[in-house]
Amino acid sequence: MTLDIPAPYLLFLGDVTDPIDVKSAFGVRDWAPERVVGELALPAATVTLGLPAMAPAQAAAAGAKAILIGAVNMGGFIPRNWLPSLLAGLEAGLDIVSGMHRKLASVPELAEAAERLGRKLIDVRVPPADIAVGNGNPRTGKRLLTVGTDCAMGKKYTSLALARALHAQGVDATFRATGQTGIMISGSGLPMDSVVVDFASGAAERLSPDAAADHWDVIEGQGSLLHPGFAGVTLALLHGSQPDVMVLCHDPRRTVIRGLPDISIPPLNDVMALYLPLARLTNQTTRFAGVSLNTHGLSEIEAATALKTAEAETGLPAADPVRGGAAFDQLVEACVG
Amino acid sequence: MTLDIPAPYLLFLGDVTDPIDVKSAFGVRDWAPERVVGELALPAATVTLGLPAMAPAQAAAAGAKAILIGAVNMGGFIPRNWLPSLLAGLEAGLDIVSGMHRKLASVPELAEAAERLGRKLIDVRVPPADIAVGNGNPRTGKRLLTVGTDCAMGKKYTSLALARALHAQGVDATFRATGQTGIMISGSGLPMDSVVVDFASGAAERLSPDAAADHWDVIEGQGSLLHPGFAGVTLALLHGSQPDVMVLCHDPRRTVIRGLPDISIPPLNDVMALYLPLARLTNQTTRFAGVSLNTHGLSEIEAATALKTAEAETGLPAADPVRGGAAFDQLVEACVG
């Protein structure tokens, strides 16, 4: 059992004025339009997703099953002025889904209304309670894991794009979410960053269970072996995922770990040489299929040069999934070919 | 702030009949006799630590500050028939210290009595709430970390023995506990296995803070990079500890990971080659000083052969801290020399 979220959603934007604060909502809109019926913003909001504006009752009539808090708020709690909309959602028969730090049930009004109306309060950051310790036993089916030279450089995007491309080729593929936005997009998953460390690889094992021999799980990576704060979750996810194939995600403009200027990012081959022997513990035939470069902010020519450089360095296909094209097709082919 | 436990203790043994169920109590007796005033067992118990038997009031009169539950119980909860002794401890002015899974305050009688009497209920498995994400910034002072080819092969014992030996040489050294028995022995520490994975290396950073240039923290290792269930905690502890020196702990009779017969333990040099590049992320001059072999169950001659073999393989001193002797003196010297 992983988290499972009722859909489709009414996306609640609160009173946001900065698009970065509703990036989860943009992610859901872009990657899972079939899971969305509309958006609801407070009068002070200046950001829109361009979806139909709906009150909770309208959304419920249009088939919505949940109101999803797609905004973050400084401090991670639910502001008082969001409560009327959320309570109206419960009254209209919607569950509430949240990625906030503070749990939904810690707000007395929400807890009371959910109890009275028989509605669910779903915190996407809360992992299942009964996770076992990982054992490394081989599972059936195929697995792809995105890994990174750092955090926040496109592992989620790459995983989603690869899963979509495999689907388009008729491959039986499932995106496996490990973070809150990914869970909101796919409607299920496991928030790896919230698991107690002794159970982290067990959580990854549960996330990608036995499957048909030709089925691919495309697993969203987390952190980086090069990040002194997050390498533990990265390694637990690597061991628990037992990937057949890894794709290395990198931002060519990043030379040091974000926020940690004393930690340089070594050449891509050295990074792969750090991952491979560890990955072999649970899958001796694991391999890197290619490199996913985040070339956001680079010109067309600069991006092409960065991709060529990465290919020359590693001897593997390199692509930016946002730019797509033939390079990305080659990366997809290298993964499952 | 790490956990801090009031001492000395009255060691409570419950109604145990198997010494393995009170191994924490034996550990405290053996390594921290100055933290113990006596023992208390129920009539059905058949195990004794050989300490003076005391009722809680007697122990309090003898200077005890806490009653420490030194026994484990199937299921990790406190049996009803232990409650009268624990309540008597609270009434006598003692705090209660527990390493059980179930929290002390979840027992209504204990919560009520502790509240009424102003006593503390201390769960050794519960880490501090406000741990930060690790950043890898260098800290002052020296650090030694024990690492292992597997779990449960002598990392705690080795760390305690090294800290004691350094002390005996006049080195300013502190044993840093990362598991519950170690915390009970030293009276402080951080239960690494209970930390949420994103904060695990931050917990290790907090455990061994800035110190004088010639001070040594001797940090109790956890898990193994070779264990698919626990490598995440091992790596987080490695990064957060930023050790100057590592000691590799091994049991020469173990050829596979305990409970996971499909995972072989590679040669010691290969294991060190797995740890070293990862450890360099937060301490570029880190090194292995030697090997600590658990030769329990081997004859004197077999043990000597195993130590010679490990030395020949690695080119480093090898010793069994339980057997001590000149070999162990050399290992200590190699750590701080």
Chai-1 contact restraints between the chains, C-beta under 6 A:
chainA,res_idxA,chainB,res_idxB,connection_type,confidence,min_distance_angstrom,max_distance_angstrom,comment,restraint_id
A,V133,B,G229,contact,1.0,0.0,6.0,A-B,restraint_1
A,G134,B,P228,contact,1.0,0.0,6.0,A-B,restraint_2
A,G134,B,G229,contact,1.0,0.0,6.0,A-B,restraint_3
A,G136,B,P228,contact,1.0,0.0,6.0,A-B,restraint_4
A,D193,B,D198,contact,1.0,0.0,6.0,A-B,restraint_5
A,V195,B,V197,contact,1.0,0.0,6.0,A-B,restraint_6
A,V196,B,V196,contact,1.0,0.0,6.0,A-B,restraint_7
A,V197,B,V195,contact,1.0,0.0,6.0,A-B,restraint_8
A,V197,B,V197,contact,1.0,0.0,6.0,A-B,restraint_9
A,V197,B,A200,contact,1.0,0.0,6.0,A-B,restraint_10
A,V197,B,G232,contact,1.0,0.0,6.0,A-B,restraint_11
A,V197,B,V233,contact,1.0,0.0,6.0,A-B,restraint_12
A,D198,B,D193,contact,1.0,0.0,6.0,A-B,restraint_13
A,A200,B,V197,contact,1.0,0.0,6.0,A-B,restraint_14
A,A200,B,G232,contact,1.0,0.0,6.0,A-B,restraint_15
A,S201,B,P228,contact,1.0,0.0,6.0,A-B,restraint_16
A,S201,B,G229,contact,1.0,0.0,6.0,A-B,restraint_17
A,S201,B,G232,contact,1.0,0.0,6.0,A-B,restraint_18
A,P228,B,G134,contact,1.0,0.0,6.0,A-B,restraint_19
A,P228,B,G136,contact,1.0,0.0,6.0,A-B,restraint_20
A,P228,B,S201,contact,1.0,0.0,6.0,A-B,restraint_21
A,P228,B,H239,contact,1.0,0.0,6.0,A-B,restraint_22
A,P228,B,L281,contact,1.0,0.0,6.0,A-B,restraint_23
A,P228,B,T282,contact,1.0,0.0,6.0,A-B,restraint_24
A,G229,B,V133,contact,1.0,0.0,6.0,A-B,restraint_25
A,G229,B,G134,contact,1.0,0.0,6.0,A-B,restraint_26
A,G229,B,S201,contact,1.0,0.0,6.0,A-B,restraint_27
A,A231,B,L235,contact,1.0,0.0,6.0,A-B,restraint_28
A,A231,B,H239,contact,1.0,0.0,6.0,A-B,restraint_29
A,G232,B,V197,contact,1.0,0.0,6.0,A-B,restraint_30
A,G232,B,A200,contact,1.0,0.0,6.0,A-B,restraint_31
A,G232,B,S201,contact,1.0,0.0,6.0,A-B,restraint_32
A,G232,B,G232,contact,1.0,0.0,6.0,A-B,restraint_33
A,G232,B,L235,contact,1.0,0.0,6.0,A-B,restraint_34
A,G232,B,A236,contact,1.0,0.0,6.0,A-B,restraint_35
A,V233,B,V197,contact,1.0,0.0,6.0,A-B,restraint_36
A,L235,B,A231,contact,1.0,0.0,6.0,A-B,restraint_37
A,L235,B,G232,contact,1.0,0.0,6.0,A-B,restraint_38
A,L235,B,L235,contact,1.0,0.0,6.0,A-B,restraint_39
A,A236,B,G232,contact,1.0,0.0,6.0,A-B,restraint_40
A,H239,B,P228,contact,1.0,0.0,6.0,A-B,restraint_41
A,H239,B,A231,contact,1.0,0.0,6.0,A-B,restraint_42
A,L281,B,P228,contact,1.0,0.0,6.0,A-B,restraint_43
A,T282,B,P228,contact,1.0,0.0,6.0,A-B,restraint_44
